[in-house]
């Protein structure tokens, strides 16, 4: 059975994985470097051996930060601390990165006031969370010949939630439907911060109320025996058998 032609090895410069790891200390093989001190001060062009000696004396690393330079730029730093801080920054950036989410709310052009308030409440909740909301008015039958009903309803909704969102995409007819997109006034990251602050505030209020209730119960419990003792003393003094 034929195995086909042998696979050829790729040429040495055909690409592949490129390491993004910075070269440090003995991995820096150039004869001289442009040296930057640990506080960002410029030292100048020095032999690499001298730069390595300075790094060793300062208990730091020699890190090549700009290999394309002529000569390459190197800095004296604590490389372990540098990598840790960069990892922390990357983690924080990922945490703050938010995906745009579009929620959808569907309404009928002749929706009653109760259902409208319920749907509006959902839209408010979505906007407060920093999400976009796609509002769809669904027409049926003869309603398709009354697009102004849907337009007025979308206008009313946009005005009712103007403090939280804005009209990102104006009402447009899309077949049997009319669509409008509302964007939140606050970014999702900011909305999350506000929601967390509101949650912590409610928790603090609840804990304060519980503490006040416990204090009232403790005060009532402490006052109970004293009140009972006073009542007993008063009843003894009012014994009818004792002369005034």
C-alpha positions in Angstrom: 0.0 0.0 0.0 1.4 3.4 -1.0 2.0 5.8 1.9 2.3 8.9 -0.4 5.3 11.3 -0.5 7.2 11.9 2.7 6.3 15.1 4.6 8.8 17.8 4.2 10.1 19.7 7.3 9.2 23.4 7.3 12.1 25.8 6.6 13.7 27.3 9.6 12.2 30.8 9.1 8.6 29.6 8.2 7.1 31.0 11.4 5.6 29.1 14.3 5.4 29.9 18.0 7.0 33.2 19.0 7.9 33.6 22.6 6.7 36.8 24.2 8.9 36.1 27.3 11.4 38.9 27.9 15.1 38.0 27.9 16.8 38.5 31.2 20.2 38.2 32.7 22.5 35.6 31.0 20.0 35.2 28.2 21.0 38.7 26.9 23.8 37.9 24.5 24.5 41.3 22.9 27.9 42.9 23.6 26.4 46.2 25.0 23.0 47.6 26.1 21.4 50.9 26.7 20.8 50.7 30.4 17.9 52.2 32.4 18.1 52.2 36.2 15.4 50.8 38.5 13.7 54.2 39.0 13.6 54.9 35.2 16.8 57.0 35.2 19.0 56.7 32.0 22.4 55.2 32.7 23.6 55.1 29.1 25.3 52.6 26.8 27.3 50.1 28.8 28.9 46.7 28.2 26.4 43.9 28.9 28.9 42.4 31.4 28.9 45.6 33.4 25.1 45.8 33.3 24.9 42.2 34.7 27.3 43.1 37.4 25.3 46.2 38.4 22.1 44.0 38.5 23.8 41.4 40.7 25.1 44.1 43.1 21.6 45.6 43.4 20.0 42.2 43.9 17.9 42.9 40.7 17.5 41.4 37.3 18.7 42.8 33.9 15.7 42.7 31.7 15.7 43.4 28.0 12.6 45.7 27.5 13.2 46.9 23.9 15.1 44.3 21.9 14.6 46.2 18.6 16.8 49.1 19.9 20.4 49.6 18.7 21.7 48.7 21.1 18.8 46.9 22.9 17.3 48.7 25.9 17.6 46.9 29.2 16.4 47.9 32.7 17.3 46.9 36.2 14.2 45.5 38.0 12.8 42.8 40.1 11.5 40.6 37.3 9.4 38.4 39.5 7.6 41.4 41.0 7.2 42.8 37.5 5.6 39.6 36.2 3.3 39.5 39.2 2.1 43.1 38.8 1.5 42.5 35.1 -0.5 39.4 35.8 -2.6 41.4 38.3 -3.3 44.1 35.8 -4.3 41.6 33.1 -6.6 39.9 35.6 -8.2 43.2 36.5 -8.6 44.2 32.9 -10.4 40.8 32.2 -12.6 41.4 35.2 -13.6 44.9 34.0 -14.1 43.7 30.4 -17.8 43.3 29.7 -19.6 41.8 26.8 -22.4 43.8 25.2 -25.7 42.1 25.9 -28.9 42.9 24.1 -32.1 42.0 25.9 -35.4 41.9 24.1 -38.8 43.0 25.1 -41.9 42.4 23.0 -45.1 44.5 23.2 -48.4 44.7 21.4 -49.6 48.1 20.0 -52.8 47.9 22.1 -51.2 46.8 25.3 -53.1 47.6 28.5 -51.7 49.9 31.1 -50.9 47.1 33.7 -49.0 45.0 31.1 -47.2 48.1 29.9 -46.0 49.0 33.4 -44.8 45.4 33.9 -42.9 45.4 30.6 -41.5 48.9 31.4 -40.2 47.6 34.7 -38.2 44.9 32.9 -36.8 47.5 30.5 -35.8 49.6 33.5 -34.1 46.6 35.2 -32.1 45.8 32.0 -31.0 49.4 31.5 -29.9 49.7 35.2 -27.8 46.6 34.7 -26.0 48.4 31.7 -27.6 46.2 29.0 -29.1 47.3 25.7 -32.8 46.6 25.1 -34.4 45.8 21.8 -38.0 46.8 21.9 -40.2 45.0 19.4 -43.8 46.0 18.6 -45.7 43.0 17.1 -48.6 43.9 14.7 -51.3 41.4 13.8 -54.0 41.6 11.2 -55.3 45.1 10.6 -52.9 46.5 13.1 -50.3 46.4 10.4 -52.1 49.3 8.7 -51.7 51.4 11.9 -47.9 51.8 12.4 -48.5 55.1 14.2 -49.8 53.0 17.2 -46.5 51.3 17.5 -44.5 54.5 16.9 -46.4 56.4 19.7 -45.9 53.4 22.1 -42.2 53.3 21.5 -41.9 57.1 21.9 -43.8 56.9 25.2 -41.5 54.1 26.5 -38.4 56.0 25.5 -39.6 59.1 27.3 -40.5 57.0 30.4 -37.0 55.5 30.7 -35.1 58.6 29.5 -33.2 58.9 32.9 -31.7 55.4 32.4 -31.4 55.0 28.6 -31.4 56.7 25.2 -32.7 55.8 21.8 -29.7 54.2 20.1 -31.7 53.0 17.1 -34.9 54.9 16.1 -38.1 52.9 15.5 -38.1 51.1 12.2 -40.6 48.9 10.4 -39.4 45.3 10.0 -42.1 43.3 8.3 -44.9 42.8 10.7 -42.8 44.3 13.5 -41.5 47.7 14.5 -38.1 47.7 16.3 -36.3 50.3 18.5 -33.1 49.8 20.4 -32.4 51.5 23.7 -28.9 52.0 25.0 -28.0 52.4 28.7 -26.8 55.8 29.9 -24.2 54.0 32.1 -21.6 51.6 31.0 -22.0 48.0 32.2 -18.9 48.2 34.5 -20.3 51.4 36.1 -23.7 49.8 36.4 -22.2 46.8 38.2 -20.4 49.1 40.7 -23.7 51.0 41.4 -25.6 47.7 41.8 -23.0 46.4 44.2 -23.0 49.7 46.2 -26.8 49.5 46.4 -26.7 45.9 47.6 -24.1 46.8 50.3 -26.2 49.8 51.4 -29.3 47.6 51.7 -27.3 45.0 53.7 -26.0 47.7 56.0 -29.5 49.1 56.6 -30.9 45.6 57.3 -28.0 44.9 59.8 -28.7 48.3 61.5 -32.4 47.5 61.8 -31.6 44.1 63.3 -29.1 45.6 65.7 -31.8 48.2 66.8 -34.3 45.4 67.3 -31.9 43.4 69.4 -31.1 46.5 71.5 -34.8 47.2 72.1 -35.4 43.5 73.1 -32.5 43.6 75.5 -33.7 46.9 77.0 -37.2 45.5 77.4 -35.8 42.4 79.0 -33.7 44.4 81.4 -36.5 46.7 82.4 -39.0 43.9 83.0 -37.6 42.7 86.4 -37.2 46.3 87.7 -40.8 47.1 86.7 -42.1 44.0 88.4 -40.2 44.8 91.6 -41.6 48.3 91.7 -45.1 46.9 91.2 -44.7 44.5 94.1 -43.4 47.2 96.4 -46.4 49.5 95.5 -48.9 46.7 96.2 -47.3 46.0 99.6 -47.6 49.7 100.6 -51.2 49.8 99.6 -52.2 46.9 102.0 -55.6 48.1 103.4 -54.8 46.5 106.7 -52.0 49.0 107.3 -53.0 52.3 108.9 -51.9 55.5 107.3 
